[in-house]
Amino acid sequence: MPRNTSPNRSPTPSEASGVRSPVSYEGQGQTHSQGATISPEDLAEFQRIYRKEYGVDLTPEEALIKGQQLVELFRILLRPPR
């Protein structure tokens, strides 16, 4: 999905802060910048787990954002030490 590059639009919070989202929409699933895919089924499972653990229903957009954050956290934690 192409980004809206209109000069009249406001930047998203992540764009304004300079934080790059690790996941973007690509076809049926969402593709992580490192090549991993978050499928719609995985996002639905994440929503079910989140609802069970925290009693909060996430919208698909919220689940995608939190899923992105979780994937990014694990990517950082699993990175080899410098």
Secondary structure, 3 states (H helix, E strand, C coil): CCCCCCCCCCCCHHHHHCCCCCEEEECCEEEECCCCEECHHHHHHHHHHHHHHHCCCCCHHHHHHHHHHHHHHHHHHCCCCC
